[in-house]
Amino acid sequence: MKIRRPDLSHYAPVGANPQLQARIFLLALALSALWSVQAPWRIARGFSALIRYRERGMVTHVAAYPQYLGTAFFGFALLGLLLAGLAVWNYASCRHGARTDYLLRRLPGRGEYHRRCLALPLAGICLTAALAILLYLLYWAVYWHLFRKATVGMEDPMSILLPAARLRGRGLW
């Protein structure tokens, strides 16, 4: 059974290649997700060192969750900015050559011009934000699981956090 691809030509400016835009977006989204994998790797490395030191009887601390993120979500922010730039480029492409902006403004559907220029970039921004939030929560779940595993049998689990994180009241967040 052949999978039918949706027709995106109604959501892009006249003369633009929406399938190419979608492929580039999906590639950039995959690269951003791949770049963000450094966060759980840092978390696992930090907690494995903590467990190793505790087994040797040494006192050590672990950082709060935001400190492990570092630049993990930089790719998603960059992709959001690029998608905003794509919206500007879509508006600019309608004003060059045959000036399709005049035609699109005269159509009975007054929102056609803006829909063609903004639909794909806004959908991309929403998907990017949703994936970033989902990965943020998934990485926090990894942090929480490893935190619980590292603090088994401790009277005060928050004592393994860095003193600065405890004083600021940031705790696990």
Secondary structure, 3 states (H helix, E strand, C coil): CCCCCCCCHHHCCCCCCHHHHHHHHHHHHHHHHHHHCHHHHHHHHHHHHHHHHHHCCCCCCECCHHHHHCCCCHHHHHHHHHHHHHHHHHHHHHCCCCCHHHHHHHCCCCCHHHHHHHHHHHHHHHHHHHHHHHHHHHHHHHHHHHHHHHCCCCCCHHHHECHHHHHHCCCCC
